Amino acid sequence: MPGRIRRLSAEKGYDADWLRADLRKSGITPIIPGKRGRKSRIRHNK
């Protein structure tokens, strides 16, 4: 389907569990590196 967002790339400032969950519910893969003090590590491919 052309024009549909599949992935969203953002900087560390947008690292929030609620945002990641909302994106996934919408079928969008979040590409957001985790903040340094995050309790659970987020896998992120640089």
PyRosetta script that sets phi, psi and omega in degrees:
from pyrosetta import init, pose_from_sequence

init()
pose = pose_from_sequence("MPGRIRRLSAEKGYDADWLRADLRKSGITPIIPGKRGRKSRIRHNK")
pose.set_psi(1, 110.8)
pose.set_omega(1, -178.8)
pose.set_phi(2, -68.1)
pose.set_psi(2, 145.7)
pose.set_omega(2, 176.7)
pose.set_phi(3, 87.1)
pose.set_psi(3, -7.7)
pose.set_omega(3, -179.3)
pose.set_phi(4, -84.0)
pose.set_psi(4, 134.7)
pose.set_omega(4, 178.1)
pose.set_phi(5, -76.9)
pose.set_psi(5, 127.5)
pose.set_omega(5, 179.8)
pose.set_phi(6, -109.1)
pose.set_psi(6, -32.1)
pose.set_omega(6, -178.8)
pose.set_phi(7, -136.6)
pose.set_psi(7, 147.2)
pose.set_omega(7, 176.1)
pose.set_phi(8, -126.1)
pose.set_psi(8, 120.6)
pose.set_omega(8, 178.7)
pose.set_phi(9, -102.4)
pose.set_psi(9, 132.3)
pose.set_omega(9, -179.4)
pose.set_phi(10, -148.4)
pose.set_psi(10, 168.0)
pose.set_omega(10, 179.4)
pose.set_phi(11, -88.0)
pose.set_psi(11, 173.7)
pose.set_omega(11, -175.2)
pose.set_phi(12, -54.3)
pose.set_psi(12, -30.0)
pose.set_omega(12, -178.3)
pose.set_phi(13, -60.5)
pose.set_psi(13, -19.5)
pose.set_omega(13, -179.5)
pose.set_phi(14, -98.3)
pose.set_psi(14, 12.3)
pose.set_omega(14, 179.8)
pose.set_phi(15, -75.7)
pose.set_psi(15, 101.6)
pose.set_omega(15, 177.4)
pose.set_phi(16, -147.8)
pose.set_psi(16, 136.0)
pose.set_omega(16, -179.0)
pose.set_phi(17, -59.4)
pose.set_psi(17, -40.6)
pose.set_omega(17, -178.2)
pose.set_phi(18, -65.0)
pose.set_psi(18, -36.8)
pose.set_omega(18, 179.4)
pose.set_phi(19, -68.6)
pose.set_psi(19, -43.8)
pose.set_omega(19, 177.8)
pose.set_phi(20, -60.2)
pose.set_psi(20, -42.5)
pose.set_omega(20, -179.9)
pose.set_phi(21, -64.7)
pose.set_psi(21, -43.6)
pose.set_omega(21, 179.2)
pose.set_phi(22, -63.2)
pose.set_psi(22, -40.2)
pose.set_omega(22, 178.8)
pose.set_phi(23, -63.9)
pose.set_psi(23, -44.9)
pose.set_omega(23, -179.8)
pose.set_phi(24, -63.7)
pose.set_psi(24, -38.6)
pose.set_omega(24, 177.3)
pose.set_phi(25, -60.8)
pose.set_psi(25, -31.7)
pose.set_omega(25, 179.9)
pose.set_phi(26, -86.1)
pose.set_psi(26, 1.1)
pose.set_omega(26, 179.3)
pose.set_phi(27, 82.3)
pose.set_psi(27, 19.7)
pose.set_omega(27, -178.8)
pose.set_phi(28, -108.0)
pose.set_psi(28, 131.9)
pose.set_omega(28, 177.9)
pose.set_phi(29, -86.5)
pose.set_psi(29, 117.6)
pose.set_omega(29, 178.4)
pose.set_phi(30, -77.7)
pose.set_psi(30, 132.5)
pose.set_omega(30, 175.4)
pose.set_phi(31, -118.5)
pose.set_psi(31, 82.0)
pose.set_omega(31, -174.5)
pose.set_phi(32, -132.8)
pose.set_psi(32, 120.2)
pose.set_omega(32, 177.6)
pose.set_phi(33, -67.7)
pose.set_psi(33, 147.1)
pose.set_omega(33, 179.3)
pose.set_phi(34, -76.5)
pose.set_psi(34, 151.6)
pose.set_omega(34, 175.9)
pose.set_phi(35, -70.1)
pose.set_psi(35, 158.4)
pose.set_omega(35, -176.1)
pose.set_phi(36, -60.3)
pose.set_psi(36, -41.8)
pose.set_omega(36, -175.6)
pose.set_phi(37, -87.7)
pose.set_psi(37, 12.3)
pose.set_omega(37, -177.2)
pose.set_phi(38, -65.6)
pose.set_psi(38, 134.3)
pose.set_omega(38, -178.3)
pose.set_phi(39, -69.4)
pose.set_psi(39, -44.9)
pose.set_omega(39, 178.0)
pose.set_phi(40, -104.6)
pose.set_psi(40, 125.9)
pose.set_omega(40, -177.7)
pose.set_phi(41, -67.7)
pose.set_psi(41, 143.7)
pose.set_omega(41, 175.9)
pose.set_phi(42, -107.6)
pose.set_psi(42, 127.8)
pose.set_omega(42, 176.6)
pose.set_phi(43, -74.1)
pose.set_psi(43, 128.4)
pose.set_omega(43, -178.3)
pose.set_phi(44, -142.3)
pose.set_psi(44, 125.7)
pose.set_omega(44, 179.3)
pose.set_phi(45, -93.3)
pose.set_psi(45, 113.8)
pose.set_omega(45, 179.6)
pose.set_phi(46, -72.5)
pose.dump_pdb("model.pdb")
